């Protein structure tokens, strides 16, 4: 999965992604491969789908406060993701 990654022919300069790899959990079993999988997804977003590195929010072992930071909170959805998205014309 980490070898021979297809290369994008075009850049996807406006695309934004949030990649979360949670390995550790309090109330269930840990997921040993979660960080590895998240890194692989991040690599594919950049190399294969043409995402800009700066347009990927990558979080390992996200806490509740991380989710609130990126996605906002009830009554205020203006987290980092909201602030990163540009209003698209003709939508």
N, C-alpha and C positions, 0 to 999 in steps of 0.2 A: 504494500500500500504506500510505502514511502519511496519507492523506486519507480522510475519511468513515468513520472507525473506528466500528463499532457499539458502543453503550453498553450495559453490563450493567444489567439491571433489579434484580438482587440482588447483595449482597456475598457473596463466597466467603471469609469471614474466617479459616477454618482451613486454607485451601489454601496449600501451600508449593511453590516452584519454584526450580530452579537454572538460570540462563541463562548460557551460556558462549559468548563470541565470540572465537575465536582467529584473528587475522589473520596472525600471523607464525609460521613454522615453520622449524626448522633443516634438516630432511631432505626437505622437499618444497616445492612452490611456495606462496607466500603467497596468502592469500585476501582480496583487496581489499575485498570487500563484507561480510565476516564481522561486523564491529562494527555496521554498519548493520542487518544482519539481526537480530542479537542485540537491539539497541535496539527494533526493530519488534516482536519477540516479547514483550519486556518491556512495551511499551506495550499490546499486545493482552491480555496477562495482566491488566493493571490495568483497562483500560477495558472490554474485552469480556467477560472471564471473572470480573471482580470481585475479583481478588486484592488484598490489602493490599500497598502498596509495601514495607513493612517485612518482608513474608514472601517476598520475592524476593531470592535471592542472585544478584547480577549480577557476573560476572567477565569482564574483557577480558584476552585474551592469557594465559590461565591457565598457570601453571607446574606442575611436578610437586608442588611444595610446596603450591600452591593446592588441587590435587586432594586431597592428604592432609589439608589443613586442613578442607575441606568434607565429604569422604567417609570420612575415617579412613584407617587403614593396616592391613595384614595383621595380624591378631591383635587389633586395636583399631579397630573401625568407628565409634567414638563421636566423629565430627567435628562440625562446626557443624550440618550437616543433621540428624544424629541428635539433637542437643540441642534443635533447634527443633521437632521433631515431638512432638506431644502423644499420649499413649496414648489411643486411642479405645475407649470402652466398647462392648460388644456386638459386637466384631469377632471 
